Amino acid sequence: MQIGIDSFAAVVSDPATGTTLAPEIRLNNLIEEIVLADQAGVETFGVGEHHRPEFLDSAPAIILAAAATRTKHIKLTTAVTVLSAADPVRVFQEFSTLDLLSHGRAELVVGRGSFTEAYPLFGLELKDYDSLFAEKLDLLLALRESSHVTWSGRHRAPLNGVGVYPQPLQPKLPVWLGVGGTPESFVRAGTLGLPLMLAVIGGSHAHFRPLVDLYREAGRRAGHSPDVLKLGVHSIGFVGDTNQQAADDFFPGHAHLFTKIGRERGWAPVTRRQFDAMAGPHGAFLIGDAETVAEKVVLANEALGGISRMTFQMTNVTLPHAKMQKAIELVGSKVIPLVRKALG
């Protein structure tokens, strides 16, 4: 199992003074966090894509490119690329360039996005939410197969064998399909033989086992071997010296962000009781000391019948840079060795 970290490059404010960190400082802190993750032995780092005032990750390829020149081993990916609102040719070019800059460490997780701001921003109709994604995914996968593609669709001008450059260093640029809880998305990933990145931000990991089984069965029926049907899991996570300290450090920023977003969607405010339940033995949050978190990762692996990649969604709008760095160090120095030992 690979273990990684994801960030949404959230705007960070000091909880004591309310002062907001300047965007240029926040982004440079994020690069430092990716560099530290690389040095600590963390295996992947993903940057999300949002077009909202709470986040600074509207151009993840640029953030990852900046990190590529200062790292050596860590895989650089997205969490996720909103492919429905993007031009697949441009996405392919950007991540092929990233692959060259990083000497073959670029990956993509593509999805439809959990927010809708990108659609009007780029002149798209929300009613085409699914057809945009299906068509653009088809083109992106075609671009991986040949530098000269003949393709046509409804939402984009056709390609008639024109060359697309540069080509990546890797023989085939890795593309994962990011999903939430829609059964059709699991079937699509399995049918296409794509690795699946499952976002689990509530409930329990075991709750998603029927959908994961659906993915694997769809892949089997489509003739794909089990080794290509990789499962990744993206869960809210944070590591501290103790369970109490980790929860106390992470809760304020988590509650602030999710209460604000939830207000737009008619959700009730996040409470500490709810948070502690999710961080407890049966919840999906990977929050606590290294031993507790490693144990939960192993249990998630068992519940879902094997996980190829687990990523910690560590975005927090009030957490100081130093505490984020400490958590990253603990993931690399303690959590990963404990999981390796438990899984043999």
C-alpha positions in Angstrom: 0.0 0.0 0.0 1.2 3.5 -0.9 0.5 6.2 1.6 0.2 9.8 0.6 -1.1 13.3 1.5 -3.7 15.5 -0.2 -4.1 19.3 0.1 -6.7 21.7 -1.2 -4.4 24.7 -0.5 -6.9 26.2 1.8 -6.5 29.8 2.9 -5.2 29.7 6.5 -6.2 32.2 9.2 -4.7 32.6 12.7 -7.4 31.3 15.1 -6.2 33.7 17.8 -6.0 36.9 15.8 -8.2 36.2 12.8 -5.3 37.4 10.5 -5.3 35.6 7.2 -2.0 34.4 5.8 -1.0 36.1 2.6 -1.7 33.9 -0.5 1.9 33.9 -1.6 3.1 32.8 1.8 0.4 30.1 2.0 1.4 28.6 -1.4 5.1 28.7 -0.6 4.3 26.9 2.7 2.5 24.3 0.7 5.6 23.7 -1.5 7.6 23.4 1.7 5.1 20.7 2.9 5.5 18.8 -0.3 9.3 18.9 -0.1 9.1 17.7 3.5 6.8 14.9 2.6 9.3 13.8 -0.1 12.1 13.8 2.4 10.0 12.0 5.1 9.2 9.1 2.7 5.6 9.9 2.0 4.9 8.3 -1.4 2.3 10.6 -3.0 1.2 14.2 -2.7 -2.1 15.4 -4.3 -3.3 18.9 -4.9 -7.0 19.6 -5.4 -8.8 21.9 -7.8 -11.3 24.5 -6.7 -12.6 27.8 -7.9 -13.7 29.3 -4.6 -12.4 32.0 -2.2 -11.5 29.4 0.5 -8.9 27.7 -1.7 -5.8 28.6 -3.7 -5.6 25.5 -5.9 -7.4 26.6 -9.1 -4.2 25.7 -11.1 -2.9 22.5 -9.5 -0.5 21.7 -12.3 1.5 24.9 -11.6 1.7 24.1 -7.9 2.9 20.6 -8.6 5.4 21.8 -11.2 6.9 24.1 -8.6 7.2 21.1 -6.3 8.6 18.9 -9.0 11.8 20.9 -9.2 12.5 20.5 -5.5 11.5 16.9 -4.9 13.1 13.6 -6.0 10.9 10.6 -5.2 7.3 11.5 -4.3 4.5 11.0 -6.9 2.8 14.3 -7.8 -0.9 14.0 -8.5 -4.3 15.8 -8.3 -7.1 15.5 -5.8 -9.0 15.8 -8.2 -8.8 17.5 -11.6 -12.3 18.7 -12.6 -12.1 17.2 -16.0 -15.7 18.1 -16.9 -14.7 21.8 -16.9 -11.3 21.4 -18.6 -10.0 20.9 -22.1 -8.5 17.3 -22.1 -5.9 18.3 -24.6 -4.6 21.0 -22.3 -4.8 18.8 -19.3 -2.7 16.1 -21.1 -0.1 18.7 -22.1 0.2 20.2 -18.6 0.6 16.8 -17.0 2.9 15.5 -19.7 5.1 18.6 -19.0 4.9 17.9 -15.3 5.9 14.3 -16.0 9.0 15.5 -17.8 9.9 18.0 -15.1 9.5 15.4 -12.4 11.3 12.6 -14.3 8.2 10.4 -14.5 6.4 11.2 -11.2 3.2 12.8 -12.6 -0.3 11.3 -12.1 -3.9 12.5 -12.5 -7.0 11.8 -10.5 -9.9 13.1 -12.6 -13.5 13.6 -11.6 -16.6 15.8 -12.0 -15.9 17.8 -8.8 -18.0 18.3 -5.7 -18.6 22.0 -6.3 -20.2 23.6 -9.3 -18.4 27.0 -9.7 -16.2 25.8 -12.5 -19.2 25.3 -14.9 -20.4 28.9 -15.3 -16.8 30.1 -14.9 -15.8 28.2 -18.1 -19.1 28.8 -19.9 -20.5 25.3 -19.4 -24.0 24.1 -18.6 -24.5 22.2 -15.3 -27.2 20.1 -16.9 -24.3 18.5 -19.0 -22.6 17.5 -15.8 -22.2 13.8 -16.6 -22.0 13.9 -20.4 -19.2 16.5 -20.3 -17.2 14.2 -18.0 -17.8 11.0 -20.0 -16.8 12.6 -23.3 -13.8 14.4 -21.9 -12.6 11.3 -20.2 -12.9 9.4 -23.5 -10.7 12.0 -25.2 -8.1 12.1 -22.3 -7.7 8.3 -22.5 -7.3 8.4 -26.3 -4.6 11.0 -25.9 -2.7 8.5 -23.7 -2.6 6.0 -26.5 -1.2 8.1 -29.4 0.4 11.5 -30.1 -1.9 11.8 -33.1 -5.6 11.3 -32.3 -8.7 11.2 -34.5 -11.7 11.9 -32.3 -15.1 13.7 -32.3 -17.7 14.5 -29.7 -20.6 16.9 -28.8 -18.9 19.3 -26.4 -15.6 20.0 -28.1 -14.2 20.5 -31.6 -13.0 17.3 -33.2 -9.4 16.2 -33.6 -8.3 15.0 -37.0 -4.9 13.4 -36.4 -3.2 16.6 -35.3 -0.2 16.0 -33.1 -0.4 16.7 -29.3 2.9 17.5 -27.6 4.8 17.1 -25.4 4.5 13.4 -24.7 5.1 12.2 -21.1 8.2 10.4 -19.9 6.1 7.5 -18.7 4.9 5.2 -21.4 1.3 5.9 -20.3 0.4 8.8 -18.1 -1.4 7.3 -15.0 -5.0 8.4 -14.7 -7.2 7.5 -11.7 -10.9 8.0 -11.6 -12.1 10.0 -8.6 -15.5 9.0 -7.2 -17.8 9.8 -4.3 -20.8 7.5 -3.8 -22.5 7.2 -7.2 -22.7 3.5 -8.3 -22.5 4.4 -12.0 -19.0 6.0 -11.4 -17.8 2.8 -9.8 -19.0 0.8 -12.8 -17.5 3.2 -15.2 -14.1 2.9 -13.6 -14.2 -0.9 -13.6 -15.4 -1.1 -17.2 -12.6 1.2 -18.3 -10.0 -0.7 -16.2 -9.0 2.5 -14.5 -7.6 2.7 -10.9 -10.3 4.1 -8.6 -9.8 6.9 -6.0 -12.6 6.8 -3.5 -13.3 9.9 -1.4 -14.5 8.8 2.1 -15.3 11.9 4.2 -18.1 10.5 6.3 -19.5 7.3 7.7 -17.1 4.3 7.7 -14.9 2.7 5.2 -16.8 -0.6 5.4 -19.9 1.2 4.3 -18.4 1.5 0.8 -17.5 -2.2 0.4 -20.6 -3.0 -1.8 -19.6 -0.2 -4.2 -16.0 -1.3 -4.3 -17.2 -4.9 -5.1 -19.3 -3.4 -7.9 -16.2 -1.7 -9.3 -14.2 -5.0 -9.2 -17.0 -7.0 -10.7 -17.5 -4.5 -13.5 -13.8 -4.7 -14.2 -13.8 -8.5 -14.2 -16.8 -8.5 -16.6 -15.0 -6.1 -18.9 -12.0 -8.5 -19.0 -9.5 -6.5 -16.9 -7.1 -8.4 -14.7 -7.3 -7.7 -10.9 -3.9 -6.1 -10.9 -5.1 -3.1 -12.9 -8.2 -2.6 -10.7 -6.4 -0.6 -8.0 -8.3 1.0 -5.2 -7.2 4.2 -3.6 -9.0 5.8 -0.6 -8.9 9.5 0.2 -9.9 10.2 3.9 -9.7 13.2 6.2 -6.6 12.6 8.3 -4.1 14.2 10.7 -1.4 12.8 13.0 -0.3 14.1 16.4 1.7 13.0 19.4 -1.5 11.9 21.1 -5.1 11.2 20.0 -6.3 14.1 22.1 -3.7 16.6 20.7 -4.4 15.6 17.1 -8.1 16.0 17.5 -7.8 19.3 19.4 -5.4 20.7 16.8 -7.5 19.6 13.7 -11.1 20.2 14.9 -11.3 24.0 14.9 -10.2 24.5 11.3 -12.2 21.4 10.1 -15.4 22.6 11.8 -15.0 26.2 10.4 -14.6 25.1 6.8 -17.2 22.3 6.7 -19.7 24.4 8.6 -19.3 27.2 6.1 -19.6 24.9 3.1 -22.4 23.0 4.7 -24.4 26.2 5.2 -24.6 26.5 1.4 -26.0 23.0 1.2 -28.4 23.1 4.1 -26.3 21.0 6.5 -26.2 21.4 10.2 -23.1 22.9 11.8 -20.3 20.5 12.6 -20.1 19.6 16.3 -17.3 18.3 18.3 -19.3 15.2 19.2 -19.8 14.4 15.6 -16.1 14.9 14.9 -15.0 12.7 17.8 -17.3 10.0 16.6 -15.7 10.1 13.1 -12.2 10.1 14.6 -13.1 7.2 16.8 -12.6 3.5 16.2 -15.6 3.1 13.8 -15.4 6.4 11.9 -13.6 7.2 8.6 -11.3 10.0 9.9 -7.7 9.0 10.2 -7.0 11.3 13.1 -4.9 10.5 16.2 -1.4 9.4 17.2 0.6 7.3 14.8 -0.3 3.9 16.3 -4.1 4.7 16.2 -3.9 6.0 12.6 -1.9 3.1 11.4 -4.4 0.7 13.0 -7.3 2.4 11.3 -5.5 2.3 7.9 -5.0 -1.5 8.3 -8.7 -1.9 9.3 -9.8 0.1 6.3 -7.6 -2.2 4.1 -9.4 -5.2 5.5 -12.9 -3.7 5.2 -12.4 -2.9 1.5 -10.7 -6.0 0.5 -7.3 -4.4 -0.2 -6.2 -0.9 -0.8 -3.4 0.1 -3.2 -3.2 3.7 -2.0 -4.4 5.6 1.1 -4.2 9.4 1.1 -4.7 11.7 4.1 -6.8 14.8 3.3 -5.0 17.2 5.6 -6.5 20.5 4.5 -7.2 22.8 7.5 -7.9 26.5 7.5 -6.6 27.4 11.0 -3.6 25.0 11.4 -0.2 26.6 11.7 2.4 25.6 9.2 4.7 24.1 11.9 1.9 21.7 13.1 1.2 20.6 9.5 4.9 19.9 9.1 5.0 17.9 12.3 2.0 15.8 11.1 3.7 15.2 7.7 6.9 14.0 9.5 4.8 11.6 11.7 3.1 10.1 8.6 6.5 9.4 7.1 8.5 8.4 10.1 5.9 6.4 12.1 2.6 5.7 10.3 4.1 4.3 7.1 6.5 1.9 8.9 3.7 0.7 11.2 1.4 0.0 8.3 4.2 -1.8 6.4 4.9 -4.0 9.4 1.2 -4.8 9.9 0.7 -5.7 6.3 3.9 -7.7 6.1 
